Amino acid sequence: MISSLNQESWDKKTIELGGSILQSWAWGEFQAALGHKIHRFSPPAGGEDFICLAIETPLVAGKKYLYCPRGPLGNKSAALADLKKLESDRGLVFTRLEPQQEMDLPKATKDVQPAHNWILVLDKTEEELLIGMRPKTRYNINLASRKGVIVKEGNKPDLLGFYGLMMETASRNQFRLHSQNYYFQMWDSLAPTNMKLLLAYYQDQLIAGLLMTTFGGTATYLHGGSSQKFKEAMAPYLLHWEAIRLAKNFKCAAYDFGGIAHNDDSADPWVGITRFKKSFGGLEVIYPGAYDLVYSPIWYNVYKNFRNIRKLLR
C-alpha cells in the first residue's frame, strides 16, 4: 500500500533493511524533480516488513511501467503481494524489480543496475588499505601527488566543468550521457548531505572528477569523467583515493566502485574500468538482477518486441 512513512522514518527503515541510496527518500525526490511520478510502498502497522520506492515510466498508448531500483527491500513475499494489487491499474504493464535475493518471476528483458559491483570494505587504516592495493596503483597515487595533482571538493557551479569532462569521457568510450539538467537536479536533491563532488586539478586545470553519494554507511561512486590531457599525471588514482579517505572520514563502512564486467572478456567495454576498480583491492558483490512482475502479458510482449526492433536498428 502507499506508504505513510515520513522522510526520517523512510530512510531509517531503508537503512535497517540494507537498502542503498537508490531506495532513499532523497532519490525519490530527485526522480520527481526530473518529472517522474514516484510511488512509495510500505506495509500498514504490524504488517510484514518491506519497503519499495518505484518510479513510473510512460510507454506508448497511455501505458506505463514501474521501476524499483535495487528493491524492494525486506520481506519480498509481502512486497510482491502488495505490488500484485496494482494489476487493477489498466495502464500499468509491468513492474521491474531489483531485489536483494532471487524471486520466482520472469527475468527482465535487461538489467538496469549492474549485476556485478566492486566493493572496498573500509574497516582498515589508510596504511592497510594502501597495502591491499596493487603495487602499480599505490605507485600511481603517489605519482599523482608528487606531480602536484590537487583534489578539492566542488560545489554546484563546478558541475559545469565536471559535465564537460563527462562529455569528453562519453565521446571517447562511446556511451550515452544524461542531460546536463539531470546532474543539476541530482545535486539539488542530494547535496550536501548525500552527495559530494570531488575534482582533480593539475597545473590549475580541471582534469578529472567524480560524484559520490553517501547513505546508510556506504559511499558510492556514481559518475565520473577525466580528460586525456595530462594523462601522465594519473589523476583518477589520486581522485578515488581521496574519495575513499573522505568516505572513511564520514564513518562509511564501504566504498562502492559501482559496476564491473562479469568476466575478463577483452571485448567487454567495461574491462578497462574493471581493472582500474579492482586495482584498489576489494571484493565482488553479485546481485540477482532484474525481474518483471507482469500485469498485461499482451502489452508486455508488445514492449519486448519494440525493444528488440530498436536493438536491430542501432
ZADO-1210 file (C-alpha; in nm, 4 decimals, padded with zeros to 6 digits):
<atoms>
<atom x="00.0000" y="00.0000" z="00.0000" code="MET" pos="1"/>
<atom x="00.1044" y="00.3647" z="-00.0373" code="ILE" pos="2"/>
<atom x="00.3482" y="00.4391" z="00.2445" code="SER" pos="3"/>
<atom x="00.2535" y="00.6655" z="00.5347" code="SER" pos="4"/>
<atom x="00.6169" y="00.6992" z="00.6468" code="LEU" pos="5"/>
<atom x="00.7788" y="01.0420" z="00.6616" code="ASN" pos="6"/>
<atom x="01.1294" y="01.1105" z="00.5321" code="GLN" pos="7"/>
<atom x="01.3085" y="01.0266" z="00.8563" code="GLU" pos="8"/>
<atom x="01.1177" y="00.7029" z="00.9103" code="SER" pos="9"/>
<atom x="01.1534" y="00.6000" z="00.5453" code="TRP" pos="10"/>
<atom x="01.5308" y="00.6405" z="00.5436" code="ASP" pos="11"/>
<atom x="01.5658" y="00.4707" z="00.8806" code="LYS" pos="12"/>
<atom x="01.3699" y="00.1703" z="00.7534" code="LYS" pos="13"/>
<atom x="01.5619" y="00.1646" z="00.4250" code="THR" pos="14"/>
<atom x="01.8927" y="00.1514" z="00.6131" code="ILE" pos="15"/>
<atom x="01.7639" y="-00.1169" z="00.8533" code="GLU" pos="16"/>
<atom x="01.6682" y="-00.3336" z="00.5542" code="LEU" pos="17"/>
<atom x="02.0097" y="-00.2904" z="00.3890" code="GLY" pos="18"/>
<atom x="01.8977" y="-00.0507" z="00.1176" code="GLY" pos="19"/>
<atom x="02.1118" y="00.1808" z="-00.0924" code="SER" pos="20"/>
<atom x="02.0854" y="00.5455" z="-00.1967" code="ILE" pos="21"/>
<atom x="01.8583" y="00.4261" z="-00.4812" code="LEU" pos="22"/>
<atom x="01.5807" y="00.3470" z="-00.2317" code="GLN" pos="23"/>
<atom x="01.6324" y="00.6589" z="-00.0199" code="SER" pos="24"/>
<atom x="01.3788" y="00.9367" z="00.0220" code="TRP" pos="25"/>
<atom x="01.6149" y="01.1826" z="-00.1483" code="ALA" pos="26"/>
<atom x="01.6444" y="00.9619" z="-00.4571" code="TRP" pos="27"/>
<atom x="01.2675" y="00.9639" z="-00.4895" code="GLY" pos="28"/>
<atom x="01.2653" y="01.3439" z="-00.4658" code="GLU" pos="29"/>
<atom x="01.5364" y="01.3577" z="-00.7326" code="PHE" pos="30"/>
<atom x="01.3292" y="01.1434" z="-00.9682" code="GLN" pos="31"/>
<atom x="01.0235" y="01.3589" z="-00.9006" code="ALA" pos="32"/>
<atom x="01.2269" y="01.6706" z="-00.9843" code="ALA" pos="33"/>
<atom x="01.3072" y="01.5105" z="-01.3208" code="LEU" pos="34"/>
<atom x="00.9348" y="01.4874" z="-01.3899" code="GLY" pos="35"/>
<atom x="00.8752" y="01.1239" z="-01.2968" code="HIS" pos="36"/>
<atom x="00.5806" y="01.0203" z="-01.0863" code="LYS" pos="37"/>
<atom x="00.7081" y="00.8238" z="-00.7875" code="ILE" pos="38"/>
<atom x="00.5370" y="00.5740" z="-00.5576" code="HIS" pos="39"/>
<atom x="00.6482" y="00.4722" z="-00.2093" code="ARG" pos="40"/>
<atom x="00.5111" y="00.1436" z="-00.0752" code="PHE" pos="41"/>
<atom x="00.5340" y="00.0000" z="00.2769" code="SER" pos="42"/>
<atom x="00.3038" y="-00.2217" z="00.4861" code="PRO" pos="43"/>
<atom x="00.0477" y="-00.0951" z="00.7370" code="PRO" pos="44"/>
<atom x="00.1424" y="-00.1048" z="01.1029" code="ALA" pos="45"/>
<atom x="00.2001" y="-00.4619" z="01.2128" code="GLY" pos="46"/>
<atom x="00.2457" y="-00.5955" z="00.8601" code="GLY" pos="47"/>
<atom x="00.5433" y="-00.7888" z="00.7266" code="GLU" pos="48"/>
<atom x="00.8376" y="-00.5509" z="00.6926" code="ASP" pos="49"/>
<atom x="00.9158" y="-00.4271" z="00.3434" code="PHE" pos="50"/>
<atom x="00.9758" y="-00.1023" z="00.1599" code="ILE" pos="51"/>
<atom x="00.9713" y="-00.0114" z="-00.2085" code="CYS" pos="52"/>
<atom x="01.0390" y="00.3112" z="-00.3972" code="LEU" pos="53"/>
<atom x="00.9038" y="00.2793" z="-00.7523" code="ALA" pos="54"/>
<atom x="00.9499" y="00.5206" z="-01.0419" code="ILE" pos="55"/>
<atom x="00.6807" y="00.5465" z="-01.3074" code="GLU" pos="56"/>
<atom x="00.7894" y="00.5482" z="-01.6735" code="THR" pos="57"/>
<atom x="00.5451" y="00.6163" z="-01.9588" code="PRO" pos="58"/>
<atom x="00.5135" y="00.3854" z="-02.2587" code="LEU" pos="59"/>
<atom x="00.3057" y="00.4226" z="-02.5756" code="VAL" pos="60"/>
<atom x="-00.0755" y="00.4386" z="-02.5934" code="ALA" pos="61"/>
<atom x="-00.1141" y="00.5605" z="-02.2377" code="GLY" pos="62"/>
<atom x="00.0644" y="00.2565" z="-02.0961" code="LYS" pos="63"/>
<atom x="00.3380" y="00.2677" z="-01.8308" code="LYS" pos="64"/>
<atom x="00.5597" y="00.0598" z="-01.6086" code="TYR" pos="65"/>
<atom x="00.7134" y="00.0969" z="-01.2635" code="LEU" pos="66"/>
<atom x="01.0816" y="00.0540" z="-01.1852" code="TYR" pos="67"/>
<atom x="01.2027" y="-00.0290" z="-00.8343" code="CYS" pos="68"/>
<atom x="01.5812" y="00.0380" z="-00.8278" code="PRO" pos="69"/>
<atom x="01.7684" y="-00.2048" z="-00.6017" code="ARG" pos="70"/>
<atom x="01.4402" y="-00.3023" z="-00.4406" code="GLY" pos="71"/>
<atom x="01.2042" y="-00.3987" z="-00.2940" code="PRO" pos="72"/>
<atom x="01.3713" y="-00.4346" z="00.0445" code="LEU" pos="73"/>
<atom x="01.2746" y="-00.6639" z="00.3280" code="GLY" pos="74"/>
<atom x="01.0112" y="-00.9367" z="00.3064" code="ASN" pos="75"/>
<atom x="00.9932" y="-00.9996" z="-00.0669" code="LYS" pos="76"/>
<atom x="00.6772" y="-01.2131" z="-00.0454" code="SER" pos="77"/>
<atom x="00.4885" y="-00.9357" z="00.1331" code="ALA" pos="78"/>
<atom x="00.6215" y="-00.6768" z="-00.1100" code="ALA" pos="79"/>
<atom x="00.5246" y="-00.8892" z="-00.4090" code="LEU" pos="80"/>
<atom x="00.1739" y="-00.9482" z="-00.2743" code="ALA" pos="81"/>
<atom x="00.1315" y="-00.5742" z="-00.2301" code="ASP" pos="82"/>
<atom x="00.2622" y="-00.4919" z="-00.5778" code="LEU" pos="83"/>
<atom x="00.0330" y="-00.7516" z="-00.7367" code="LYS" pos="84"/>
<atom x="-00.2631" y="-00.5436" z="-00.6181" code="LYS" pos="85"/>
<atom x="-00.1625" y="-00.2826" z="-00.8741" code="LEU" pos="86"/>
<atom x="-00.2973" y="-00.5018" z="-01.1555" code="GLU" pos="87"/>
<atom x="-00.6265" y="-00.3143" z="-01.1257" code="SER" pos="88"/>
<atom x="-00.4494" y="-00.0196" z="-01.2916" code="ASP" pos="89"/>
<atom x="-00.5249" y="-00.0932" z="-01.6604" code="ARG" pos="90"/>
<atom x="-00.2474" y="00.1342" z="-01.7796" code="GLY" pos="91"/>
<atom x="00.0245" y="-00.0499" z="-01.5886" code="LEU" pos="92"/>
<atom x="00.2026" y="-00.3150" z="-01.7985" code="VAL" pos="93"/>
<atom x="00.4648" y="-00.4413" z="-01.5531" code="PHE" pos="94"/>
<atom x="00.6825" y="-00.3543" z="-01.2536" code="THR" pos="95"/>
<atom x="01.0573" y="-00.4051" z="-01.2854" code="ARG" pos="96"/>
<atom x="01.2150" y="-00.5229" z="-00.9582" code="LEU" pos="97"/>
<atom x="01.5779" y="-00.5483" z="-00.8468" code="GLU" pos="98"/>
<atom x="01.5559" y="-00.7454" z="-00.5208" code="PRO" pos="99"/>
<atom x="01.8409" y="-00.8455" z="-00.2949" code="GLN" pos="100"/>
<atom x="01.7539" y="-01.2140" z="-00.3394" code="GLN" pos="101"/>
<atom x="01.6218" y="-01.4154" z="-00.6315" code="GLU" pos="102"/>
<atom x="01.2485" y="-01.4073" z="-00.6986" code="MET" pos="103"/>
<atom x="01.0138" y="-01.6530" z="-00.8649" code="ASP" pos="104"/>
<atom x="00.9384" y="-01.4159" z="-01.1522" code="LEU" pos="105"/>
<atom x="01.0470" y="-01.3887" z="-01.5167" code="PRO" pos="106"/>
<atom x="01.3861" y="-01.2296" z="-01.5640" code="LYS" pos="107"/>
<atom x="01.3651" y="-00.8804" z="-01.7054" code="ALA" pos="108"/>
<atom x="01.4498" y="-00.8052" z="-02.0659" code="THR" pos="109"/>
<atom x="01.7560" y="-00.6249" z="-01.9330" code="LYS" pos="110"/>
<atom x="01.9246" y="-00.5354" z="-01.6052" code="ASP" pos="111"/>
<atom x="01.9108" y="-00.1669" z="-01.5220" code="VAL" pos="112"/>
<atom x="02.1647" y="-00.1547" z="-01.2388" code="GLN" pos="113"/>
<atom x="02.4849" y="-00.3598" z="-01.2781" code="PRO" pos="114"/>
<atom x="02.4572" y="-00.7162" z="-01.1528" code="ALA" pos="115"/>
<atom x="02.8264" y="-00.7165" z="-01.0557" code="HIS" pos="116"/>
<atom x="02.9661" y="-00.4445" z="-00.8281" code="ASN" pos="117"/>
<atom x="03.3102" y="-00.3891" z="-00.6786" code="TRP" pos="118"/>
<atom x="03.3167" y="-00.3000" z="-00.3074" code="ILE" pos="119"/>
<atom x="03.6051" y="-00.1883" z="-00.0880" code="LEU" pos="120"/>
<atom x="03.5446" y="-00.2520" z="00.2827" code="VAL" pos="121"/>
<atom x="03.6829" y="00.0353" z="00.4901" code="LEU" pos="122"/>
<atom x="03.7413" y="-00.1393" z="00.8242" code="ASP" pos="123"/>
<atom x="04.1191" y="-00.0840" z="00.7939" code="LYS" pos="124"/>
<atom x="04.3598" y="00.2021" z="00.8445" code="THR" pos="125"/>
<atom x="04.4654" y="00.4093" z="00.5440" code="GLU" pos="126"/>
<atom x="04.8021" y="00.2353" z="00.5501" code="GLU" pos="127"/>
<atom x="04.6372" y="-00.1075" z="00.5461" code="GLU" pos="128"/>
<atom x="04.4107" y="-00.0045" z="00.2589" code="LEU" pos="129"/>
<atom x="04.7122" y="00.1105" z="00.0592" code="LEU" pos="130"/>
<atom x="04.8923" y="-00.2173" z="00.1272" code="ILE" pos="131"/>
<atom x="04.5864" y="-00.4055" z="-00.0041" code="GLY" pos="132"/>
<atom x="04.6087" y="-00.2310" z="-00.3412" code="MET" pos="133"/>
<atom x="04.8094" y="-00.3446" z="-00.6386" code="ARG" pos="134"/>
<atom x="05.1639" y="-00.2025" z="-00.6269" code="PRO" pos="135"/>
<atom x="05.1083" y="-00.0086" z="-00.9507" code="LYS" pos="136"/>
<atom x="04.8001" y="00.1601" z="-00.8008" code="THR" pos="137"/>
<atom x="04.9927" y="00.2718" z="-00.4922" code="ARG" pos="138"/>
<atom x="05.2666" y="00.3971" z="-00.7207" code="TYR" pos="139"/>
<atom x="05.0213" y="00.5954" z="-00.9341" code="ASN" pos="140"/>
<atom x="04.8578" y="00.7524" z="-00.6289" code="ILE" pos="141"/>
<atom x="05.1969" y="00.8672" z="-00.5055" code="ASN" pos="142"/>
<atom x="05.2993" y="00.9753" z="-00.8553" code="LEU" pos="143"/>
<atom x="04.9926" y="01.1973" z="-00.8917" code="ALA" pos="144"/>
<atom x="05.0643" y="01.3549" z="-00.5556" code="SER" pos="145"/>
<atom x="05.4314" y="01.4128" z="-00.6371" code="ARG" pos="146"/>
<atom x="05.3426" y="01.5700" z="-00.9709" code="LYS" pos="147"/>
<atom x="05.1221" y="01.8204" z="-00.7904" code="GLY" pos="148"/>
<atom x="04.7704" y="01.6932" z="-00.8636" code="VAL" pos="149"/>
<atom x="04.5313" y="01.8552" z="-00.6152" code="ILE" pos="150"/>
<atom x="04.1887" y="01.7155" z="-00.5247" code="VAL" pos="151"/>
<atom x="03.9231" y="01.9577" z="-00.3998" code="LYS" pos="152"/>
<atom x="03.5566" y="01.9379" z="-00.3103" code="GLU" pos="153"/>
<atom x="03.3355" y="02.1128" z="-00.5647" code="GLY" pos="154"/>
<atom x="03.0028" y="02.2915" z="-00.5420" code="ASN" pos="155"/>
<atom x="02.7053" y="02.3330" z="-00.7745" code="LYS" pos="156"/>
<atom x="02.8755" y="02.5849" z="-01.0116" code="PRO" pos="157"/>
<atom x="03.1585" y="02.3327" z="-01.0608" code="ASP" pos="158"/>
<atom x="02.9132" y="02.0879" z="-01.2182" code="LEU" pos="159"/>
<atom x="02.9545" y="02.2711" z="-01.5499" code="LEU" pos="160"/>
<atom x="03.3240" y="02.1856" z="-01.5721" code="GLY" pos="161"/>
<atom x="03.2570" y="01.8362" z="-01.4455" code="PHE" pos="162"/>
<atom x="02.9914" y="01.7824" z="-01.7123" code="TYR" pos="163"/>
<atom x="03.2455" y="01.8836" z="-01.9751" code="GLY" pos="164"/>
<atom x="03.4780" y="01.6096" z="-01.8506" code="LEU" pos="165"/>
<atom x="03.1961" y="01.3547" z="-01.8659" code="MET" pos="166"/>
<atom x="03.1099" y="01.4599" z="-02.2206" code="MET" pos="167"/>
<atom x="03.4716" y="01.4031" z="-02.3227" code="GLU" pos="168"/>
<atom x="03.4764" y="01.0653" z="-02.1497" code="THR" pos="169"/>
<atom x="03.1428" y="00.9592" z="-02.3045" code="ALA" pos="170"/>
<atom x="03.2657" y="01.0524" z="-02.6518" code="SER" pos="171"/>
<atom x="03.5933" y="00.8672" z="-02.6001" code="ARG" pos="172"/>
<atom x="03.4318" y="00.5499" z="-02.4652" code="ASN" pos="173"/>
<atom x="03.1144" y="00.5644" z="-02.6739" code="GLN" pos="174"/>
<atom x="02.8470" y="00.5617" z="-02.4064" code="PHE" pos="175"/>
<atom x="02.5391" y="00.7749" z="-02.3564" code="ARG" pos="176"/>
<atom x="02.5290" y="01.0584" z="-02.1076" code="LEU" pos="177"/>
<atom x="02.2372" y="01.2107" z="-01.9194" code="HIS" pos="178"/>
<atom x="02.1480" y="01.5712" z="-01.9939" code="SER" pos="179"/>
<atom x="02.3210" y="01.8473" z="-01.8010" code="GLN" pos="180"/>
<atom x="01.9956" y="01.9178" z="-01.6173" code="ASN" pos="181"/>
<atom x="01.9987" y="01.5617" z="-01.4781" code="TYR" pos="182"/>
<atom x="02.3123" y="01.6319" z="-01.2738" code="TYR" pos="183"/>
<atom x="02.1955" y="01.9713" z="-01.1542" code="PHE" pos="184"/>
<atom x="01.8677" y="01.8187" z="-01.0352" code="GLN" pos="185"/>
<atom x="02.0612" y="01.5390" z="-00.8659" code="MET" pos="186"/>
<atom x="02.2733" y="01.7952" z="-00.6853" code="TRP" pos="187"/>
<atom x="01.9698" y="01.9932" z="-00.5700" code="ASP" pos="188"/>
<atom x="01.8064" y="01.6768" z="-00.4336" code="SER" pos="189"/>
<atom x="02.1048" y="01.5015" z="-00.2748" code="LEU" pos="190"/>
<atom x="02.3734" y="01.7579" z="-00.1872" code="ALA" pos="191"/>
<atom x="02.5258" y="01.8338" z="00.0520" code="PRO" pos="192"/>
<atom x="02.4016" y="01.5610" z="00.2884" code="THR" pos="193"/>
<atom x="02.4075" y="01.2665" z="00.0468" code="ASN" pos="194"/>
<atom x="02.6354" y="01.3838" z="-00.2350" code="MET" pos="195"/>
<atom x="02.9893" y="01.5146" z="-00.2809" code="LYS" pos="196"/>
<atom x="03.1696" y="01.6364" z="-00.5930" code="LEU" pos="197"/>
<atom x="03.5455" y="01.5767" z="-00.5991" code="LEU" pos="198"/>
<atom x="03.7620" y="01.7449" z="-00.8629" code="LEU" pos="199"/>
<atom x="04.1260" y="01.6869" z="-00.9546" code="ALA" pos="200"/>
<atom x="04.3386" y="01.9762" z="-01.0824" code="TYR" pos="201"/>
<atom x="04.6801" y="01.9749" z="-01.2454" code="TYR" pos="202"/>
<atom x="04.8647" y="02.2933" z="-01.3319" code="GLN" pos="203"/>
<atom x="04.5438" y="02.4786" z="-01.2395" code="ASP" pos="204"/>
<atom x="04.3415" y="02.2839" z="-01.4964" code="GLN" pos="205"/>
<atom x="04.0480" y="02.0555" z="-01.4162" code="LEU" pos="206"/>
<atom x="04.1361" y="01.7102" z="-01.5479" code="ILE" pos="207"/>
<atom x="03.9193" y="01.4610" z="-01.3541" code="ALA" pos="208"/>
<atom x="03.6152" y="01.4488" z="-01.1297" code="GLY" pos="209"/>
<atom x="03.3610" y="01.2214" z="-00.9649" code="LEU" pos="210"/>
<atom x="03.0238" y="01.2361" z="-00.7949" code="LEU" pos="211"/>
<atom x="02.9973" y="01.0280" z="-00.4780" code="MET" pos="212"/>
<atom x="02.6875" y="00.9585" z="-00.2719" code="THR" pos="213"/>
<atom x="02.6764" y="00.8584" z="00.0933" code="THR" pos="214"/>
<atom x="02.3876" y="00.6732" z="00.2514" code="PHE" pos="215"/>
<atom x="02.3479" y="00.4073" z="00.5171" code="GLY" pos="216"/>
<atom x="02.7197" y="00.3695" z="00.5798" code="GLY" pos="217"/>
<atom x="02.8131" y="00.3228" z="00.2126" code="THR" pos="218"/>
<atom x="02.9851" y="00.5735" z="-00.0138" code="ALA" pos="219"/>
<atom x="02.9079" y="00.5082" z="-00.3790" code="THR" pos="220"/>
<atom x="03.0968" y="00.6249" z="-00.6849" code="TYR" pos="221"/>
<atom x="02.8103" y="00.7290" z="-00.9093" code="LEU" pos="222"/>
<atom x="02.9524" y="00.9230" z="-01.2060" code="HIS" pos="223"/>
<atom x="03.2971" y="01.0289" z="-01.3211" code="GLY" pos="224"/>
<atom x="03.4933" y="01.1792" z="-01.6052" code="GLY" pos="225"/>
<atom x="03.8508" y="01.2575" z="-01.6996" code="SER" pos="226"/>
<atom x="04.0468" y="01.4366" z="-01.9679" code="SER" pos="227"/>
<atom x="04.3049" y="01.2802" z="-02.1941" code="GLN" pos="228"/>
<atom x="04.5101" y="01.5928" z="-02.1339" code="LYS" pos="229"/>
<atom x="04.7856" y="01.5367" z="-01.8766" code="PHE" pos="230"/>
<atom x="04.7009" y="01.1675" z="-01.8713" code="LYS" pos="231"/>
<atom x="05.0501" y="01.1004" z="-01.7367" code="GLU" pos="232"/>
<atom x="04.9545" y="01.2797" z="-01.4124" code="ALA" pos="233"/>
<atom x="04.7457" y="00.9751" z="-01.3078" code="MET" pos="234"/>
<atom x="04.4794" y="01.1993" z="-01.1536" code="ALA" pos="235"/>
<atom x="04.1978" y="00.9374" z="-01.1409" code="PRO" pos="236"/>
<atom x="04.4032" y="00.7238" z="-00.8990" code="TYR" pos="237"/>
<atom x="04.4530" y="01.0072" z="-00.6516" code="LEU" pos="238"/>
<atom x="04.0919" y="01.1187" z="-00.7050" code="LEU" pos="239"/>
<atom x="03.9483" y="00.7835" z="-00.5960" code="HIS" pos="240"/>
<atom x="04.1953" y="00.7545" z="-00.3110" code="TRP" pos="241"/>
<atom x="04.0782" y="01.0912" z="-00.1782" code="GLU" pos="242"/>
<atom x="03.7156" y="00.9755" z="-00.2210" code="ALA" pos="243"/>
<atom x="03.7980" y="00.6660" z="-00.0156" code="ILE" pos="244"/>
<atom x="03.9616" y="00.8809" z="00.2521" code="ARG" pos="245"/>
<atom x="03.6589" y="01.1098" z="00.2585" code="LEU" pos="246"/>
<atom x="03.4290" y="00.8081" z="00.2934" code="ALA" pos="247"/>
<atom x="03.6325" y="00.6944" z="00.5951" code="LYS" pos="248"/>
<atom x="03.6018" y="01.0418" z="00.7461" code="ASN" pos="249"/>
<atom x="03.2242" y="01.0097" z="00.7099" code="PHE" pos="250"/>
<atom x="03.2476" y="00.6788" z="00.9013" code="LYS" pos="251"/>
<atom x="03.1309" y="00.4806" z="00.5994" code="CYS" pos="252"/>
<atom x="03.1808" y="00.1054" z="00.6209" code="ALA" pos="253"/>
<atom x="03.2326" y="00.0572" z="00.2457" code="ALA" pos="254"/>
<atom x="03.3216" y="00.2346" z="-00.0781" code="TYR" pos="255"/>
<atom x="03.1182" y="00.1061" z="-00.3705" code="ASP" pos="256"/>
<atom x="03.3046" y="00.1496" z="-00.7001" code="PHE" pos="257"/>
<atom x="02.9884" y="00.0564" z="-00.8921" code="GLY" pos="258"/>
<atom x="02.9523" y="-00.1856" z="-01.1790" code="GLY" pos="259"/>
<atom x="03.2211" y="-00.4062" z="-01.3278" code="ILE" pos="260"/>
<atom x="03.2428" y="-00.6590" z="-01.6098" code="ALA" pos="261"/>
<atom x="03.1324" y="-01.0049" z="-01.5001" code="HIS" pos="262"/>
<atom x="03.4307" y="-01.1747" z="-01.6653" code="ASN" pos="263"/>
<atom x="03.7699" y="-01.0947" z="-01.8176" code="ASP" pos="264"/>
<atom x="03.6456" y="-01.0917" z="-02.1759" code="ASP" pos="265"/>
<atom x="03.8694" y="-00.8404" z="-02.3531" code="SER" pos="266"/>
<atom x="03.5783" y="-00.7481" z="-02.5816" code="ALA" pos="267"/>
<atom x="03.3679" y="-00.6271" z="-02.2887" code="ASP" pos="268"/>
<atom x="03.3590" y="-00.2445" z="-02.2967" code="PRO" pos="269"/>
<atom x="03.3887" y="-00.2409" z="-01.9176" code="TRP" pos="270"/>
<atom x="03.7071" y="-00.4462" z="-01.8989" code="VAL" pos="271"/>
<atom x="03.9375" y="-00.1437" z="-01.8690" code="GLY" pos="272"/>
<atom x="03.7423" y="00.0315" z="-01.5956" code="ILE" pos="273"/>
<atom x="03.7034" y="-00.3054" z="-01.4210" code="THR" pos="274"/>
<atom x="04.0807" y="-00.3494" z="-01.3998" code="ARG" pos="275"/>
<atom x="04.1096" y="00.0039" z="-01.2635" code="PHE" pos="276"/>
<atom x="03.8490" y="-00.0525" z="-00.9913" code="LYS" pos="277"/>
<atom x="03.9839" y="-00.3927" z="-00.8883" code="LYS" pos="278"/>
<atom x="04.3348" y="-00.2497" z="-00.8559" code="SER" pos="279"/>
<atom x="04.2277" y="-00.0707" z="-00.5352" code="PHE" pos="280"/>
<atom x="04.1549" y="-00.4027" z="-00.3630" code="GLY" pos="281"/>
<atom x="03.8128" y="-00.5167" z="-00.2501" code="GLY" pos="282"/>
<atom x="03.5598" y="-00.7817" z="-00.3366" code="LEU" pos="283"/>
<atom x="03.2879" y="-00.8531" z="-00.5900" code="GLU" pos="284"/>
<atom x="02.9220" y="-00.8345" z="-00.4905" code="VAL" pos="285"/>
<atom x="02.6765" y="-01.0099" z="-00.7214" code="ILE" pos="286"/>
<atom x="02.3097" y="-00.9138" z="-00.7360" code="TYR" pos="287"/>
<atom x="02.0404" y="-01.1459" z="-00.8766" code="PRO" pos="288"/>
<atom x="01.9482" y="-00.8941" z="-01.1466" code="GLY" pos="289"/>
<atom x="01.6119" y="-00.7574" z="-01.2540" code="ALA" pos="290"/>
<atom x="01.2737" y="-00.9321" z="-01.2659" code="TYR" pos="291"/>
<atom x="00.9473" y="-00.8247" z="-01.4236" code="ASP" pos="292"/>
<atom x="00.6143" y="-00.8581" z="-01.2461" code="LEU" pos="293"/>
<atom x="00.3811" y="-00.8671" z="-01.5474" code="VAL" pos="294"/>
<atom x="00.0231" y="-00.7378" z="-01.5280" code="TYR" pos="295"/>
<atom x="-00.0635" y="-00.7335" z="-01.9001" code="SER" pos="296"/>
<atom x="00.1043" y="-01.0164" z="-02.0980" code="PRO" pos="297"/>
<atom x="-00.0171" y="-00.8804" z="-02.4327" code="ILE" pos="298"/>
<atom x="00.1230" y="-00.5326" z="-02.3814" code="TRP" pos="299"/>
<atom x="00.4352" y="-00.6789" z="-02.2215" code="TYR" pos="300"/>
<atom x="00.5045" y="-00.8728" z="-02.5428" code="ASN" pos="301"/>
<atom x="00.4471" y="-00.5531" z="-02.7426" code="VAL" pos="302"/>
<atom x="00.7040" y="-00.3813" z="-02.5208" code="TYR" pos="303"/>
<atom x="00.9599" y="-00.6617" z="-02.5657" code="LYS" pos="304"/>
<atom x="00.9122" y="-00.6719" z="-02.9428" code="ASN" pos="305"/>
<atom x="00.9557" y="-00.2962" z="-02.9656" code="PHE" pos="306"/>
<atom x="01.2813" y="-00.3173" z="-02.7683" code="ARG" pos="307"/>
<atom x="01.4098" y="-00.5933" z="-02.9972" code="ASN" pos="308"/>
<atom x="01.3331" y="-00.3830" z="-03.3062" code="ILE" pos="309"/>
<atom x="01.5195" y="-00.0871" z="-03.1555" code="ARG" pos="310"/>
<atom x="01.8239" y="-00.3072" z="-03.0961" code="LYS" pos="311"/>
<atom x="01.8255" y="-00.4197" z="-03.4576" code="LEU" pos="312"/>
<atom x="01.8051" y="-00.0612" z="-03.5838" code="LEU" pos="313"/>
<atom x="02.1024" y="00.0585" z="-03.3801" code="ARG" pos="314"/>
</atoms>
